[in-house]
Structures are given as structure tokens and as C-alpha cells.
Amino acid sequence: MQHQPYTMQRYFSIGIVIFILFLVDLYVFQAVKTVTQSLSASTQRIIYMLYWAVFAITVITFAIASFTRGTPPDTYKTYLASTLFIIFASKLVVVLFLFVDDTLRLGKMVFNNVNSGEMTFDPSRNKFLSQMGLMVAAVPFSAFIYGMVKGAYDYRVKRVTLRFPNLPAAFEGFKMLQISDLHTGSFTSTEPLKEAVNLINKQEADLVFFTGDLVNNVAKELMPHVDTLKEIRAKQGVFSVLGNHDYGDYANWDSREAKTRNLQTLIDTQRSMGWDVLLNENRRIEKDGEHIAVLGVENWGNRAGFPKYGDLNKAYTGAEDSPFKVLLSHDPSHWDGEINQKFNDIDLTLSGHTHGMQFGVNIPGLKWSPVQYVYEQWAGLYKRGRQHLYVNTGLGFIGYPGRVGFLPEITVFELRKA
């Protein structure tokens, strides 16, 4: 009896969402009818059938997904759900134009009533506005589809030169490479990461850093890619830290022990690949009699819902006297939350986490993504005093299986003496 209210509540919630989907589709259908009114009756009929078939598929997919939550989606389900969501989001653009049309028609009706005393309503829609709505909606639709087909694996190497007055002379021209947010559970084959690893190795970096979120939820997602990722080469080592997805916090576990084993498996597997996992630790990197320090903390988020596993005090201990310090910390909110308040001699912090939301505008002179309204530092280089933060937008993806604007990133840093 206790389970029944929960079941009814779920049915009610699903029903409300489906009703909203229907209202949106019914509203947008008005634009479709307006634009196709000059076509033959048989052509119109085909278009209408296809339109409502998409609605039916959307409802069925949504209902199935709602009742199978917690079940890992396969490739087909992921791409189908993403495509249907893109179609629905594009329809919302059409809704805006239809709303303008309805506002104008209502204003015209009120104006006529004031001037003639007759409240006459013109049922015909503005064909131009309907056409414009459908045309404008085609832009995000095309972009998101392209992002799935091409953008997800369109790997880009970004080169960043950083100058520091306190950089030891031996590290002039030192090359560090950062990758982040692989989310290996989202890959449907091993080939894309093989391409990425080849590109990484071509950079001939002195150090390679991975800044968290190796999996979506569980360690077994990594296993098909172990042989590929262990081929990553760096002259002085590959170092990694954990991201929020690596702890298994978003999966259901039979016991606390099972969750702990999963995390340990993920850590052990990285070490078997030759990666040095920094769990609130630091390492001394030496060259020609001089050295720098690499610090790595576990995930530390300054936003609600993200636990603070990281212990920067612990990671810092032993590196106090290093003339130059690089910190690996997955979540960029750590920078304002603790780093530049208490550790102002950490010269460079490398983070990931945001993905650039996998969507936005990223052209010279204009960088925009919805994620910027959530994170102050979310993509690229930031400076405050002597301290630098770089936020890598990630190499993989999660949820939406694509990227628009913020393409998968491999960042190469070259250190120079200021």
C-alpha cells in the first residue's frame, strides 16, 4: 500500500509531461498547416502523418525511459532520445514565432473593437511568421544533428603559451598536455579514442594530465579502452585526478562496499595503465637540477550537490618550497572556493568538468554557452594576480552524444619565463 502513492504520482507526472508535449505539438502544427496550405491534399496528408508519427515516437520513448530509469541506455536509445529532444527543442523556437503571431492578432482584434465596436477575430495565421519560425528552428536542429554526426569526435589541439616570472630556467619551453572528461561509458566503439591518443602522442609532451571524469558511473565502462589509453606517452609521466562522476555517486549500489570496490577498481586500473593517480598528493618533477611541483586533489565542488572529497591542505604538504606549482582539480569552482583564497602561490590550476555544456558559440571575439550562467570560470584561460586557471572543455561527452561549438579538446601548454 505504501508503494501505490509513489506509482500514481509517477503516472500523474508522466501524464502531465505528455500533455505538455501534445500542446506544444498541436501549437506548432498550426505553423505546419499554414506553410503547407498551398500543397496538394495528398502531400499535406503525408506531411501531417509524419509530423504526428514523430510525436507518437516521442511519447513512447519518453514513457519507456520513465519506467526504466536506472537501466544503462544502449547506443540506439541514446541517439533516438537525443534526436527526439532536439526536435522538441527546435519546436519551442517555432512556438515563439507563433506567440508573436497570436499577440499581433489579439492586438488587431482589440484595436478593431475599440474603433468599430466589433470584436472580430481573424482566424488566418501570418504565413511569413510561420515560415520564419520553421526556418529559424532549422538552425539549432541542424547544428545539434551535425554535432552528433561530426562534432563529437572532431578532436582539436589548442596551444597555450603561459609566462611566469618564477618559472625555473630549466623548465623554459616545458610542454604540458591536458585532457579531461573522457566519459568512456559514452563511447560506442574504441576507434575514436585511438584517434585521440595518436593525436596526443604526436604532441610529444613532457607531462600529460588528465583532470577527471574518466567514466560516467562505473569502472567497467573503462575496460574496453584500457589498451588504448595505456598507449598515452609523456617524457616525465601521465598524472590524473578524480572527477565527480568517478566516485559512482550517480549509480545504484547493492552496498557501500560495492561502491568502494568500484572506486578502487577505477584507481587500480588507471595505475595499471601507467597513470599516476594523485589522491590529495603531490609529485616533484625534476629537470637539470631544478624542480616544479604537481599537486592533485580529489573532486572538490563549490556548488550545492557536489561533495568536497578533495583535501588541498594534504595535497599541498611537502610542496611548500617548490618555486612553481601546478594543481590538478576537476571542478573549476574550486578556484574561487578555496585555491585563490588560501593558496595564492599555486601558479596554475587545470580543471575540466563543464564541457562548455557541449553547446555554444565559440568563435574569435565571442564565447558563449548556457553553462556560463552556472560557472564563472567555464572554458579557457582565466587570470587573477599571479595565478592562472585553465578550464578544458573535455574530450568526451555525456547525455547529448555530440558537441556544437565547444569541440573535444586537447590542450598543450608551453611554459615560458616572463
N, C-alpha and C positions, 0 to 999 in steps of 0.2 A: 504493500500500500504506500510505502514511503517513496517508492520509485515512480509511481504514477504521476504526481505533480511535475516531476522533472521531465517525464516523457511528453506530457501535454504541453508543457512550456516550450519544449523543443519544437513540437508540431506547430504551435502557435507562432513561434519566431520564424520558422521556415515559411509558414503561410504568409506572414507579413512581408517577408523579403520577396517572395514570388509575386505577391500582389503589386508591390512597388515596381518590380521588373516588368510586369504586364502593363502598368500605367505608363511607364516610360516608353515601352514599345508601341503602345497604342497611340501615344502622342507623336512619336517620330513617324509612325505610319501615315500620319496626315501629310507630312512633307513628301513621303514616297508617292502617295496618291496624287498630290499636286504636281509633282515633277513628271509623273508618267501619264498624265491625263490625255496627252496627245497621241499616245501609242495605241496600237490595236488592242482589242479586248483580250485576245488570246495571250499577247505579250504581257499585258498587265496581270493577267491571271497567274502566269508563270512567276513573275516577279513577286507577287503577293504570297504565293505558296512558298517560295524560297525564303522570304522575309520571316514568315511565321514558323517555318521549319527551324530556322536558327533560334528563334525564341523557345521552341519546344526542346531543342537540344540543350539550350542553356538551362532551362528549368530542370530537366532530367539530370544533367551533370551536377547542378547545384544541390539537388536533393540527395543524390548518391554520395557526394562529397560530405554533406552534412551528417549523414548516418554512418559514415565510415571514417570519421575523424580518428587520427592516431595510426591509421594504416599508411605505410610509406607509399607515395604515389609512384606509379611507373611512368616511363617516358611518354607514353601515349596520353595518359591522363594529364600530365603536367602541361604538355603543349596544347592539348584541347582546352583545358581550363584557362590557360593564358590567352589563347586566341579568342575565346568567348568573352573574357574580361575586356580585352582590347576592343572588341566590337561594341560591348556595352558602354565603355568609357567614351568611345567615339560618338555614340548616340547622344550622350549628355551634351556634346558640343552642338548637335542639331537642336536639342531642347532649348538652348539659349537663344537661337535664332527664332524658333517658334514662339518663344515667350515674348520676344520683341515684336513679332508679328501680331500676337494676341493683344499686347499692350497698345499697339497702334490702332488696331481695330476697335478696341474698347474705347480709346480716346476719341476716335471718329464718331462712334455711336453716341457718346456723351455730348460731343460738340454739336451733332445734328439735333439732339434732343433740346439743347439749350437754345438753338437758333430757330428750330421749326416746331418744337413741341412734340416731335415724333421720335420715339425710341426705336429706330430701325437698326437692325443688325445685319451686316454683310457677311454671309457665311463663306464666301470665297477667300482663299488664302493668297498671300502675296507670293507669286511663283518665284520671283527673284530671291526673296529671303529664304525660301525653301531650298532653292538651288545652291545658294551661298552656304547654307548650313551644311548640306551634304558634301559640298566641295571642301569646306574648311575641315570637316570631320575626317575627310580622307587623308589629311596631312598627318595627324597623330597615328591614325590607323596604319598608314604606310610605313611610318617611322618605326613603330613598335614591331610590325611584322619583319621589317628589314633587320631590326635589332636582334630578332630571334634567328633569322636565317644567316646573317653575316656578322653582326656586331659582337655576339657572344664570344667569338674566337678570333676577333680581329686584334691580335696582340700588338701593343705599341710599346716601344722603348722610349722613355723620357730621360733626358740627360740634364742634370742639375749640377752646376758648379757652386760650391759653397766656400766662402773665405772666412777664416778665423785667425785673429791675431795670436792666439795662444796655441796654435797647432804646432806640434813638434816638427822640426825641419825634416826629419826622416820620413814624415808622412805627407810631404809635398807631392801632390799628384796621386795620392792613395785613392783607390777606387772601391766603393762600397755599392752593393746592389740590393735593392729591397723588392720583395714580393709580399703579397698579403691576401688574405681571404680567398683561399683556393676553393673551399666548399666542395671537396672532392665528391661528395654524395650527389651533386647536381650533374656531374658529367655522365653522359650516356655511353662513352667509349674512352679508350686510353689514348687515342690518337691526338686530340687537341693538346693534352699536357705534354706529349712527346715533342710537339712543335714548340711549345713554350720553353721546355727545358733546353732544346737546341739553341733557341734564341738567347736564353740566359747564359749558357756556356760560351757563346760567341763573344760575350762582353768581357770575358777574362778578368773577372772581378777579384780583388784581394779578399773581400769578405762578402758573403751573401747572408741577408737577414730575411727571415720570414716572421711577419708580425701578427700571426694568429688567425683563427677560424680555418683550421685545416679540414674540418668536416662540418656537416650540417647538424648532426645529432649524435652519431655513434661511431666508434672506432673502426668498425668493419667497413665503413664507406671508403676508408683509406686504402684497404688491402689491394684492390685491383691496380692501384697506382704506385705501389711501393717500388717496384722495379724501375719505373720511370723517374720518380723523384730522387731516388738514391744516386742517380747519374748527375745531379747538380754538382758542379765543381767550383771551388774557390781556393785561391792560393793559401789563405790562412783560416779557412773553415766556414761552415754553414751554421748559423745560430737561429734559434726560434723561440717564440713565446706562445702562450696560450691565449685564445680569444674566447669570447663569451659562449660561442657555440661548441667549443671543445670539451666543456665540462659535462655535457649530457643533461643540462638543466631543462631542455625542451623536449625530452623524451620521457616515456613512462617506464619505470623500472620495477622489477619484482621486489627488490630490496635495496637498501642503502649500499650493501656490499657489492651488488651487481653494478651499480653506478660507479663505485670506487674502482672496481676492476676494469670497467670500460675506460676510465680516465688513465689508469696505469698502463693499459694496453696501448693507448694512443701515444703516451710518452715513450714507452719502451720501443714502439715501432719507429718513431722518429729517430731515436738513438740508434736503432739497427740500420737506419738509412744513412747514418753518419752525421746526423744533425745534433748539435749541442743544444739541448732544451734548457733554457735559463728559467729556473723557478725561484724568482726573487734572489738572483745571484748575479755575480759579475765575473768577467774574464779580462785578463791582461793581454793585450795584443802588442807584441814587441817587434821592432824593426830597427836595425842598425844602432842598437844600444839605447833606443828611446822607446816609449810606450804610450798607448792610449788605453782607456777602459771601455768595455762594452757591458752595459747593465741590462738586465732583462727582468721584467716583473710579470706576474700573473695578471689576469684581467682585472682592471680597476676602472669602473664606470662612475662618473659623477652625476648620472641621471637616475631617476627612480626606476626600479626594476632591474638594474644591473648591479650584481653583487661586487663587493670590493675584496676580491681574493688577493690582490697584489699587496706586497709589503715593500715599499720603496726604501724604507729605512734599512731593511735587511739587505736588499739588493745593493744599496749604496755602501754598506760597511765593507771596508777594505779597499775602496776605490777613492777615498777622500783625497789622497795626494796625487792622483793621476792628473796630468796637466790638461787632458782633453777627455771628455766623457760623452758617449753615445748611449742613449736609453731606448730600448725597445719596449713599447707599451701599446697594446692593441687599440685601446679606446682613446681618441684624441681629447675627450673631455677631461682626461687625467691631467692634461697640461695646465688648464686653468684651475682644476680642482685641487691640485697638490704641487705639481712639479715646479711651476714658476713662482709659487708662494714660499716653498720651503727648501728648494734645491736649485738655487739660482746659478750654480756652477755646472749644471748639466747643459752642455753646449748644443746638442742636437737630440731631439726626440723623434722617433719614427713610429708612426701609427697607421692604422687602417680603419676597419670597422664600418665606415659609412657607405662604401661602394659608390659614392657620388649618387646614391639611390638608383644606380644603373640607368638613370634617365636624366637628361637635362640638355642645356645648351653649353657647349664648350668650344668656343672659337676665340681667336685673338681679340682681346678687348672686352669679351663678355663671357662670364662664367656664372651659370645659374642652374640650380636644381632645387626641388622642394625640400631636400634634406637640410638646406642652409637655414631653414626656419626652426630646425631642431638642434643642430650643432653649429656653434660659432666657427669652429675650425673643421672643415669637412672635405677639402680637396686641395692638394698642392702645398705650397710653402708659406709659412707664417713666421714672423719675427717679432720679438719683444725684447728690447735691450740687446744683450749679447746672445740671447737664447733663440734657437730655431726649432720649429716643428714642421715636419713634413707628413701630410696625410695621403697615403697611397690609396687609390680608389679600387684596388683589388684586381686579382687575376681571374677569379671565378665569378659565380653568380648564385643567387638563391631566390626561390619564389619565381619571379619572372625570368624565364630562361633566355635572357638576351641583354643587350646593352645598347643604349641610344645616347650619343654624345660623350659619355664617360666610358670609354672603351677599356678593355682589360689592360692593365698597366704593369710594366717592368721598369723600375726607376733605377737609374745609375747615377750615383753621386761621385763627383770628383772633388777631393779636398785640396784647398789651396791656402797658402799662408797669406793673410791680409797685409 
